[in-house]
Structures are given as C-alpha cells and as structure tokens.
C-alpha cells in the first residue's frame, strides 16, 4: 500500500510517500527537508514495524517549532495505519 502525506508547514519537508506491506514499513521517500536527515530516518525505519517506528519518531522536536520531520513522519504512519 502507498500512502501520501503532506506535513505541517512548520517543517521543511513537503511530502512523505510511505510504502507499507502489512504492518511493515517497506520504503519512505521524503520530498524536501534536510536530505541527509530525511534519507537517514527513512533508511533507519525501513523494515521496521509501523508501531515501533511511530514510538521512536513521535514527539521529536525541531527547535521551537513544536514538531519535526520525524514527528510528522510518525503522524503520517499513524494515518496510514488507520487507512489500511
């Protein structure tokens, strides 16, 4: 299943494309944002169970923004999980 998410305008990334197979994160592509960080986070959660990825990413701040690309990715995963 492919799920597309538009992050909050408080972060640099513009879109998150998530590929799921059952409850496993198969691939994540993040458009925009800090390339090294977004590719790194995407690679780290590849093959991980959705709930584990959400637990690791949820609530991570970026400065004083109140959210971050990893936090937005957790929100995207939560939404994708509920759509399945």
Phi and psi restraints in degrees (range 20) as a CNS / XPLOR table:
assign (resid 1 and name C) (resid 2 and name N)
       (resid 2 and name CA) (resid 2 and name C) 1.0 -108.7 20.0 2
assign (resid 2 and name N) (resid 2 and name CA)
       (resid 2 and name C) (resid 3 and name N) 1.0 135.3 20.0 2
assign (resid 2 and name C) (resid 3 and name N)
       (resid 3 and name CA) (resid 3 and name C) 1.0 -129.2 20.0 2
assign (resid 3 and name N) (resid 3 and name CA)
       (resid 3 and name C) (resid 4 and name N) 1.0 133.2 20.0 2
assign (resid 3 and name C) (resid 4 and name N)
       (resid 4 and name CA) (resid 4 and name C) 1.0 -112.6 20.0 2
assign (resid 4 and name N) (resid 4 and name CA)
       (resid 4 and name C) (resid 5 and name N) 1.0 137.4 20.0 2
assign (resid 4 and name C) (resid 5 and name N)
       (resid 5 and name CA) (resid 5 and name C) 1.0 -134.0 20.0 2
assign (resid 5 and name N) (resid 5 and name CA)
       (resid 5 and name C) (resid 6 and name N) 1.0 135.4 20.0 2
assign (resid 5 and name C) (resid 6 and name N)
       (resid 6 and name CA) (resid 6 and name C) 1.0 -100.2 20.0 2
assign (resid 6 and name N) (resid 6 and name CA)
       (resid 6 and name C) (resid 7 and name N) 1.0 110.3 20.0 2
assign (resid 6 and name C) (resid 7 and name N)
       (resid 7 and name CA) (resid 7 and name C) 1.0 -66.9 20.0 2
assign (resid 7 and name N) (resid 7 and name CA)
       (resid 7 and name C) (resid 8 and name N) 1.0 165.0 20.0 2
assign (resid 7 and name C) (resid 8 and name N)
       (resid 8 and name CA) (resid 8 and name C) 1.0 -56.4 20.0 2
assign (resid 8 and name N) (resid 8 and name CA)
       (resid 8 and name C) (resid 9 and name N) 1.0 148.9 20.0 2
assign (resid 8 and name C) (resid 9 and name N)
       (resid 9 and name CA) (resid 9 and name C) 1.0 -72.2 20.0 2
assign (resid 9 and name N) (resid 9 and name CA)
       (resid 9 and name C) (resid 10 and name N) 1.0 1.4 20.0 2
assign (resid 9 and name C) (resid 10 and name N)
       (resid 10 and name CA) (resid 10 and name C) 1.0 -82.3 20.0 2
assign (resid 10 and name N) (resid 10 and name CA)
       (resid 10 and name C) (resid 11 and name N) 1.0 -8.5 20.0 2
assign (resid 10 and name C) (resid 11 and name N)
       (resid 11 and name CA) (resid 11 and name C) 1.0 -116.3 20.0 2
assign (resid 11 and name N) (resid 11 and name CA)
       (resid 11 and name C) (resid 12 and name N) 1.0 164.6 20.0 2
assign (resid 11 and name C) (resid 12 and name N)
       (resid 12 and name CA) (resid 12 and name C) 1.0 -78.7 20.0 2
assign (resid 12 and name N) (resid 12 and name CA)
       (resid 12 and name C) (resid 13 and name N) 1.0 -28.4 20.0 2
assign (resid 12 and name C) (resid 13 and name N)
       (resid 13 and name CA) (resid 13 and name C) 1.0 -70.7 20.0 2
assign (resid 13 and name N) (resid 13 and name CA)
       (resid 13 and name C) (resid 14 and name N) 1.0 149.7 20.0 2
assign (resid 13 and name C) (resid 14 and name N)
       (resid 14 and name CA) (resid 14 and name C) 1.0 -108.2 20.0 2
assign (resid 14 and name N) (resid 14 and name CA)
       (resid 14 and name C) (resid 15 and name N) 1.0 -27.1 20.0 2
assign (resid 14 and name C) (resid 15 and name N)
       (resid 15 and name CA) (resid 15 and name C) 1.0 -157.4 20.0 2
assign (resid 15 and name N) (resid 15 and name CA)
       (resid 15 and name C) (resid 16 and name N) 1.0 147.1 20.0 2
assign (resid 15 and name C) (resid 16 and name N)
       (resid 16 and name CA) (resid 16 and name C) 1.0 -124.5 20.0 2
assign (resid 16 and name N) (resid 16 and name CA)
       (resid 16 and name C) (resid 17 and name N) 1.0 125.3 20.0 2
assign (resid 16 and name C) (resid 17 and name N)
       (resid 17 and name CA) (resid 17 and name C) 1.0 -112.8 20.0 2
assign (resid 17 and name N) (resid 17 and name CA)
       (resid 17 and name C) (resid 18 and name N) 1.0 116.9 20.0 2
assign (resid 17 and name C) (resid 18 and name N)
       (resid 18 and name CA) (resid 18 and name C) 1.0 -114.7 20.0 2
assign (resid 18 and name N) (resid 18 and name CA)
       (resid 18 and name C) (resid 19 and name N) 1.0 130.8 20.0 2
assign (resid 18 and name C) (resid 19 and name N)
       (resid 19 and name CA) (resid 19 and name C) 1.0 -111.9 20.0 2
assign (resid 19 and name N) (resid 19 and name CA)
       (resid 19 and name C) (resid 20 and name N) 1.0 122.2 20.0 2
assign (resid 19 and name C) (resid 20 and name N)
       (resid 20 and name CA) (resid 20 and name C) 1.0 -115.7 20.0 2
assign (resid 20 and name N) (resid 20 and name CA)
       (resid 20 and name C) (resid 21 and name N) 1.0 147.4 20.0 2
assign (resid 20 and name C) (resid 21 and name N)
       (resid 21 and name CA) (resid 21 and name C) 1.0 -129.7 20.0 2
assign (resid 21 and name N) (resid 21 and name CA)
       (resid 21 and name C) (resid 22 and name N) 1.0 101.6 20.0 2
assign (resid 21 and name C) (resid 22 and name N)
       (resid 22 and name CA) (resid 22 and name C) 1.0 66.5 20.0 2
assign (resid 22 and name N) (resid 22 and name CA)
       (resid 22 and name C) (resid 23 and name N) 1.0 -125.1 20.0 2
assign (resid 22 and name C) (resid 23 and name N)
       (resid 23 and name CA) (resid 23 and name C) 1.0 -103.4 20.0 2
assign (resid 23 and name N) (resid 23 and name CA)
       (resid 23 and name C) (resid 24 and name N) 1.0 20.8 20.0 2
assign (resid 23 and name C) (resid 24 and name N)
       (resid 24 and name CA) (resid 24 and name C) 1.0 -110.1 20.0 2
assign (resid 24 and name N) (resid 24 and name CA)
       (resid 24 and name C) (resid 25 and name N) 1.0 135.6 20.0 2
assign (resid 24 and name C) (resid 25 and name N)
       (resid 25 and name CA) (resid 25 and name C) 1.0 -79.6 20.0 2
assign (resid 25 and name N) (resid 25 and name CA)
       (resid 25 and name C) (resid 26 and name N) 1.0 112.5 20.0 2
assign (resid 25 and name C) (resid 26 and name N)
       (resid 26 and name CA) (resid 26 and name C) 1.0 -86.3 20.0 2
assign (resid 26 and name N) (resid 26 and name CA)
       (resid 26 and name C) (resid 27 and name N) 1.0 -40.8 20.0 2
assign (resid 26 and name C) (resid 27 and name N)
       (resid 27 and name CA) (resid 27 and name C) 1.0 -160.9 20.0 2
assign (resid 27 and name N) (resid 27 and name CA)
       (resid 27 and name C) (resid 28 and name N) 1.0 144.8 20.0 2
assign (resid 27 and name C) (resid 28 and name N)
       (resid 28 and name CA) (resid 28 and name C) 1.0 -132.2 20.0 2
assign (resid 28 and name N) (resid 28 and name CA)
       (resid 28 and name C) (resid 29 and name N) 1.0 130.6 20.0 2
assign (resid 28 and name C) (resid 29 and name N)
       (resid 29 and name CA) (resid 29 and name C) 1.0 -119.3 20.0 2
assign (resid 29 and name N) (resid 29 and name CA)
       (resid 29 and name C) (resid 30 and name N) 1.0 124.8 20.0 2
assign (resid 29 and name C) (resid 30 and name N)
       (resid 30 and name CA) (resid 30 and name C) 1.0 -112.7 20.0 2
assign (resid 30 and name N) (resid 30 and name CA)
       (resid 30 and name C) (resid 31 and name N) 1.0 122.1 20.0 2
assign (resid 30 and name C) (resid 31 and name N)
       (resid 31 and name CA) (resid 31 and name C) 1.0 -92.5 20.0 2
assign (resid 31 and name N) (resid 31 and name CA)
       (resid 31 and name C) (resid 32 and name N) 1.0 125.0 20.0 2
assign (resid 31 and name C) (resid 32 and name N)
       (resid 32 and name CA) (resid 32 and name C) 1.0 84.4 20.0 2
assign (resid 32 and name N) (resid 32 and name CA)
       (resid 32 and name C) (resid 33 and name N) 1.0 -177.6 20.0 2
assign (resid 32 and name C) (resid 33 and name N)
       (resid 33 and name CA) (resid 33 and name C) 1.0 85.2 20.0 2
assign (resid 33 and name N) (resid 33 and name CA)
       (resid 33 and name C) (resid 34 and name N) 1.0 -175.1 20.0 2
assign (resid 33 and name C) (resid 34 and name N)
       (resid 34 and name CA) (resid 34 and name C) 1.0 -78.1 20.0 2
assign (resid 34 and name N) (resid 34 and name CA)
       (resid 34 and name C) (resid 35 and name N) 1.0 108.8 20.0 2
assign (resid 34 and name C) (resid 35 and name N)
       (resid 35 and name CA) (resid 35 and name C) 1.0 -51.8 20.0 2
assign (resid 35 and name N) (resid 35 and name CA)
       (resid 35 and name C) (resid 36 and name N) 1.0 -48.1 20.0 2
assign (resid 35 and name C) (resid 36 and name N)
       (resid 36 and name CA) (resid 36 and name C) 1.0 -60.9 20.0 2
assign (resid 36 and name N) (resid 36 and name CA)
       (resid 36 and name C) (resid 37 and name N) 1.0 -43.5 20.0 2
assign (resid 36 and name C) (resid 37 and name N)
       (resid 37 and name CA) (resid 37 and name C) 1.0 -69.7 20.0 2
assign (resid 37 and name N) (resid 37 and name CA)
       (resid 37 and name C) (resid 38 and name N) 1.0 -45.4 20.0 2
assign (resid 37 and name C) (resid 38 and name N)
       (resid 38 and name CA) (resid 38 and name C) 1.0 -69.4 20.0 2
assign (resid 38 and name N) (resid 38 and name CA)
       (resid 38 and name C) (resid 39 and name N) 1.0 -37.8 20.0 2
assign (resid 38 and name C) (resid 39 and name N)
       (resid 39 and name CA) (resid 39 and name C) 1.0 -67.5 20.0 2
assign (resid 39 and name N) (resid 39 and name CA)
       (resid 39 and name C) (resid 40 and name N) 1.0 -40.5 20.0 2
assign (resid 39 and name C) (resid 40 and name N)
       (resid 40 and name CA) (resid 40 and name C) 1.0 -61.3 20.0 2
assign (resid 40 and name N) (resid 40 and name CA)
       (resid 40 and name C) (resid 41 and name N) 1.0 -48.0 20.0 2
assign (resid 40 and name C) (resid 41 and name N)
       (resid 41 and name CA) (resid 41 and name C) 1.0 -62.1 20.0 2
assign (resid 41 and name N) (resid 41 and name CA)
       (resid 41 and name C) (resid 42 and name N) 1.0 -43.7 20.0 2
assign (resid 41 and name C) (resid 42 and name N)
       (resid 42 and name CA) (resid 42 and name C) 1.0 -58.7 20.0 2
assign (resid 42 and name N) (resid 42 and name CA)
       (resid 42 and name C) (resid 43 and name N) 1.0 -45.9 20.0 2
assign (resid 42 and name C) (resid 43 and name N)
       (resid 43 and name CA) (resid 43 and name C) 1.0 -67.0 20.0 2
assign (resid 43 and name N) (resid 43 and name CA)
       (resid 43 and name C) (resid 44 and name N) 1.0 -36.9 20.0 2
assign (resid 43 and name C) (resid 44 and name N)
       (resid 44 and name CA) (resid 44 and name C) 1.0 -64.5 20.0 2
assign (resid 44 and name N) (resid 44 and name CA)
       (resid 44 and name C) (resid 45 and name N) 1.0 -34.9 20.0 2
assign (resid 44 and name C) (resid 45 and name N)
       (resid 45 and name CA) (resid 45 and name C) 1.0 -93.6 20.0 2
assign (resid 45 and name N) (resid 45 and name CA)
       (resid 45 and name C) (resid 46 and name N) 1.0 -4.4 20.0 2
assign (resid 45 and name C) (resid 46 and name N)
       (resid 46 and name CA) (resid 46 and name C) 1.0 -61.2 20.0 2
assign (resid 46 and name N) (resid 46 and name CA)
       (resid 46 and name C) (resid 47 and name N) 1.0 128.2 20.0 2
assign (resid 46 and name C) (resid 47 and name N)
       (resid 47 and name CA) (resid 47 and name C) 1.0 86.9 20.0 2
assign (resid 47 and name N) (resid 47 and name CA)
       (resid 47 and name C) (resid 48 and name N) 1.0 -5.2 20.0 2
assign (resid 47 and name C) (resid 48 and name N)
       (resid 48 and name CA) (resid 48 and name C) 1.0 -85.3 20.0 2
assign (resid 48 and name N) (resid 48 and name CA)
       (resid 48 and name C) (resid 49 and name N) 1.0 151.4 20.0 2
assign (resid 48 and name C) (resid 49 and name N)
       (resid 49 and name CA) (resid 49 and name C) 1.0 -68.7 20.0 2
assign (resid 49 and name N) (resid 49 and name CA)
       (resid 49 and name C) (resid 50 and name N) 1.0 145.0 20.0 2
assign (resid 49 and name C) (resid 50 and name N)
       (resid 50 and name CA) (resid 50 and name C) 1.0 -54.5 20.0 2
assign (resid 50 and name N) (resid 50 and name CA)
       (resid 50 and name C) (resid 51 and name N) 1.0 -48.6 20.0 2
assign (resid 50 and name C) (resid 51 and name N)
       (resid 51 and name CA) (resid 51 and name C) 1.0 -62.8 20.0 2
assign (resid 51 and name N) (resid 51 and name CA)
       (resid 51 and name C) (resid 52 and name N) 1.0 -36.5 20.0 2
assign (resid 51 and name C) (resid 52 and name N)
       (resid 52 and name CA) (resid 52 and name C) 1.0 -67.1 20.0 2
assign (resid 52 and name N) (resid 52 and name CA)
       (resid 52 and name C) (resid 53 and name N) 1.0 -42.8 20.0 2
assign (resid 52 and name C) (resid 53 and name N)
       (resid 53 and name CA) (resid 53 and name C) 1.0 -62.8 20.0 2
assign (resid 53 and name N) (resid 53 and name CA)
       (resid 53 and name C) (resid 54 and name N) 1.0 -44.5 20.0 2
assign (resid 53 and name C) (resid 54 and name N)
       (resid 54 and name CA) (resid 54 and name C) 1.0 -58.7 20.0 2
assign (resid 54 and name N) (resid 54 and name CA)
       (resid 54 and name C) (resid 55 and name N) 1.0 -46.4 20.0 2
assign (resid 54 and name C) (resid 55 and name N)
       (resid 55 and name CA) (resid 55 and name C) 1.0 -59.6 20.0 2
assign (resid 55 and name N) (resid 55 and name CA)
       (resid 55 and name C) (resid 56 and name N) 1.0 -39.3 20.0 2
assign (resid 55 and name C) (resid 56 and name N)
       (resid 56 and name CA) (resid 56 and name C) 1.0 -75.9 20.0 2
assign (resid 56 and name N) (resid 56 and name CA)
       (resid 56 and name C) (resid 57 and name N) 1.0 -30.6 20.0 2
assign (resid 56 and name C) (resid 57 and name N)
       (resid 57 and name CA) (resid 57 and name C) 1.0 -98.5 20.0 2
assign (resid 57 and name N) (resid 57 and name CA)
       (resid 57 and name C) (resid 58 and name N) 1.0 -28.3 20.0 2
assign (resid 57 and name C) (resid 58 and name N)
       (resid 58 and name CA) (resid 58 and name C) 1.0 -63.2 20.0 2
assign (resid 58 and name N) (resid 58 and name CA)
       (resid 58 and name C) (resid 59 and name N) 1.0 131.6 20.0 2
assign (resid 58 and name C) (resid 59 and name N)
       (resid 59 and name CA) (resid 59 and name C) 1.0 88.7 20.0 2
assign (resid 59 and name N) (resid 59 and name CA)
       (resid 59 and name C) (resid 60 and name N) 1.0 -0.1 20.0 2
assign (resid 59 and name C) (resid 60 and name N)
       (resid 60 and name CA) (resid 60 and name C) 1.0 -71.8 20.0 2
assign (resid 60 and name N) (resid 60 and name CA)
       (resid 60 and name C) (resid 61 and name N) 1.0 123.5 20.0 2
assign (resid 60 and name C) (resid 61 and name N)
       (resid 61 and name CA) (resid 61 and name C) 1.0 -91.0 20.0 2
assign (resid 61 and name N) (resid 61 and name CA)
       (resid 61 and name C) (resid 62 and name N) 1.0 162.3 20.0 2
assign (resid 61 and name C) (resid 62 and name N)
       (resid 62 and name CA) (resid 62 and name C) 1.0 -125.3 20.0 2
assign (resid 62 and name N) (resid 62 and name CA)
       (resid 62 and name C) (resid 63 and name N) 1.0 100.2 20.0 2
assign (resid 62 and name C) (resid 63 and name N)
       (resid 63 and name CA) (resid 63 and name C) 1.0 60.5 20.0 2
assign (resid 63 and name N) (resid 63 and name CA)
       (resid 63 and name C) (resid 64 and name N) 1.0 -132.6 20.0 2
assign (resid 63 and name C) (resid 64 and name N)
       (resid 64 and name CA) (resid 64 and name C) 1.0 -101.8 20.0 2
assign (resid 64 and name N) (resid 64 and name CA)
       (resid 64 and name C) (resid 65 and name N) 1.0 18.5 20.0 2
assign (resid 64 and name C) (resid 65 and name N)
       (resid 65 and name CA) (resid 65 and name C) 1.0 -75.3 20.0 2
assign (resid 65 and name N) (resid 65 and name CA)
       (resid 65 and name C) (resid 66 and name N) 1.0 -21.7 20.0 2
assign (resid 65 and name C) (resid 66 and name N)
       (resid 66 and name CA) (resid 66 and name C) 1.0 83.4 20.0 2
assign (resid 66 and name N) (resid 66 and name CA)
       (resid 66 and name C) (resid 67 and name N) 1.0 -2.1 20.0 2
assign (resid 66 and name C) (resid 67 and name N)
       (resid 67 and name CA) (resid 67 and name C) 1.0 -156.1 20.0 2
assign (resid 67 and name N) (resid 67 and name CA)
       (resid 67 and name C) (resid 68 and name N) 1.0 -178.2 20.0 2
assign (resid 67 and name C) (resid 68 and name N)
       (resid 68 and name CA) (resid 68 and name C) 1.0 -161.0 20.0 2
assign (resid 68 and name N) (resid 68 and name CA)
       (resid 68 and name C) (resid 69 and name N) 1.0 173.2 20.0 2
assign (resid 68 and name C) (resid 69 and name N)
       (resid 69 and name CA) (resid 69 and name C) 1.0 -61.0 20.0 2
assign (resid 69 and name N) (resid 69 and name CA)
       (resid 69 and name C) (resid 70 and name N) 1.0 -44.3 20.0 2
assign (resid 69 and name C) (resid 70 and name N)
       (resid 70 and name CA) (resid 70 and name C) 1.0 -62.0 20.0 2
assign (resid 70 and name N) (resid 70 and name CA)
       (resid 70 and name C) (resid 71 and name N) 1.0 -40.1 20.0 2
assign (resid 70 and name C) (resid 71 and name N)
       (resid 71 and name CA) (resid 71 and name C) 1.0 -64.1 20.0 2
assign (resid 71 and name N) (resid 71 and name CA)
       (resid 71 and name C) (resid 72 and name N) 1.0 -41.8 20.0 2
assign (resid 71 and name C) (resid 72 and name N)
       (resid 72 and name CA) (resid 72 and name C) 1.0 -65.3 20.0 2
assign (resid 72 and name N) (resid 72 and name CA)
       (resid 72 and name C) (resid 73 and name N) 1.0 -34.9 20.0 2
assign (resid 72 and name C) (resid 73 and name N)
       (resid 73 and name CA) (resid 73 and name C) 1.0 -64.8 20.0 2
assign (resid 73 and name N) (resid 73 and name CA)
       (resid 73 and name C) (resid 74 and name N) 1.0 -39.3 20.0 2
assign (resid 73 and name C) (resid 74 and name N)
       (resid 74 and name CA) (resid 74 and name C) 1.0 -60.7 20.0 2
assign (resid 74 and name N) (resid 74 and name CA)
       (resid 74 and name C) (resid 75 and name N) 1.0 -42.3 20.0 2
assign (resid 74 and name C) (resid 75 and name N)
       (resid 75 and name CA) (resid 75 and name C) 1.0 -64.2 20.0 2
assign (resid 75 and name N) (resid 75 and name CA)
       (resid 75 and name C) (resid 76 and name N) 1.0 -40.3 20.0 2
assign (resid 75 and name C) (resid 76 and name N)
       (resid 76 and name CA) (resid 76 and name C) 1.0 -63.0 20.0 2
assign (resid 76 and name N) (resid 76 and name CA)
       (resid 76 and name C) (resid 77 and name N) 1.0 -42.1 20.0 2
assign (resid 76 and name C) (resid 77 and name N)
       (resid 77 and name CA) (resid 77 and name C) 1.0 -64.7 20.0 2
assign (resid 77 and name N) (resid 77 and name CA)
       (resid 77 and name C) (resid 78 and name N) 1.0 -39.3 20.0 2
assign (resid 77 and name C) (resid 78 and name N)
       (resid 78 and name CA) (resid 78 and name C) 1.0 -61.2 20.0 2
assign (resid 78 and name N) (resid 78 and name CA)
       (resid 78 and name C) (resid 79 and name N) 1.0 -45.4 20.0 2
assign (resid 78 and name C) (resid 79 and name N)
       (resid 79 and name CA) (resid 79 and name C) 1.0 -63.0 20.0 2
assign (resid 79 and name N) (resid 79 and name CA)
       (resid 79 and name C) (resid 80 and name N) 1.0 -46.3 20.0 2
assign (resid 79 and name C) (resid 80 and name N)
       (resid 80 and name CA) (resid 80 and name C) 1.0 -60.4 20.0 2
assign (resid 80 and name N) (resid 80 and name CA)
       (resid 80 and name C) (resid 81 and name N) 1.0 -39.4 20.0 2
assign (resid 80 and name C) (resid 81 and name N)
       (resid 81 and name CA) (resid 81 and name C) 1.0 -62.0 20.0 2
assign (resid 81 and name N) (resid 81 and name CA)
       (resid 81 and name C) (resid 82 and name N) 1.0 -37.6 20.0 2
assign (resid 81 and name C) (resid 82 and name N)
       (resid 82 and name CA) (resid 82 and name C) 1.0 -79.0 20.0 2
assign (resid 82 and name N) (resid 82 and name CA)
       (resid 82 and name C) (resid 83 and name N) 1.0 -18.3 20.0 2
assign (resid 82 and name C) (resid 83 and name N)
       (resid 83 and name CA) (resid 83 and name C) 1.0 -81.7 20.0 2
assign (resid 83 and name N) (resid 83 and name CA)
       (resid 83 and name C) (resid 84 and name N) 1.0 -30.6 20.0 2
